Amino acid sequence: MKSLTVLFFCVITFSVTVKSVTAQGFVANYDETNVPAYNLPEILKTNKGKEVKTIQEWEKKRRPELLQIFEAEMFGKLPKENIKTSYELQEINKIALAGKAVRKQVKITFENNGKNAALHLLIYLPKDVDKPVPLFIGANFYGNHTTQPDPAIVITENWVRNNNDYGITENKATEVSRGVRAYRWPVEFIIENGYGLATYYYGDIDPDYDDGFQNGIHTLFYRKGQTKPNDDDWASIAAWGWGLSSALDYFVSDNTIDAKKIAVIGHSRLGKAALHAGVYDERFAMVISNNSGCGGAALSKRAFGETVGRINTSFPHWFNTNFKKYNENEAALSFDQHMFISLVAPRPVYVASAVEDQWADPKGEFLSLQKAAAVYKLYGLENLSDEKMPKVDQPLIKGHTGYHIRSGKHNLLKYDWEQYIAFANKHLK
């Protein structure tokens, strides 16, 4: 543990100097000595206190229990109703990226209760490949057109968060923002390594602001007389994850994509959505969380950086109403995020942090993955449950679990993708 202590002494020294009180009055803790004493609930023990010793007990009893807990208390229940879904291939370019790739743009339309919504899927695939290819899928923050400078990529017409640097005002995307986030989506690098890449704008499914769930996919599922989700119904994080699963539905129908080798990836709040999609849709072959922090990979009970109260106050639409009873009350949680990550098992999972992103609690992200690895051990799979937190920029991959803490700030960079490609090479090829 000596190396772990030294690492986080350095991080804490940096972070304390930027400690501040948020606009809502929450004090962000970046000091390990101020982390409250806590006991993590046991993953391999049922609600009735019975120890889980076999894979069958995990799959038939404990895993379903945990899914229900997270549905009821945090993310909300996904709708079970099947709705009308149609696919339209709006464009295909077989000489994209200077002839290196095939680009597709697919419109997925959902219809129910007299209403409709559409998800616009942007896909890049390696060219001249004689078999279906494995693929990464992740949602993006400002529209598909921001992920690459190509002028043929459709600009979203949905609500977009204002950003002066990207030329976004009045919540409308324009040509000015084309390609501004391309550095987060190194398509050529991904293609050169034999993988496809797909993305969709998360606002297609649910625009990211609190309007009582009147402007997104939720309204298609309201029952007669219903005007908002129930306290334990799905909120925005679950909806964005649902969108990722909807994209996977399309992949199944596309014979150029290997739908059994799909890795779901997400950064920040969309890292939370990627985890949600990977947990609730076991068709995803691999799950990757990049800087997902509170409500994602990080342990809530540590109350380090962003807390449950802070996230629920700033973003009241992300989680269901029931989760708000844990605002500044993490000690009352009968569950935590190590349990959520464990639900990915036995499929491979990778968690990544950034050393200057103390808001997302890197140590809490690593500890969460480390504790979750108990389920991988149950499956007899190599894991990092007995490993110390690695040093900065020294990735740790053990079997079906991987982790790194990168130099720099809260972001998704090519360095991160290099680790994810290496991890995928072990499990998707």
Disulfide bonds with the S-S distance in Angstrom:
none
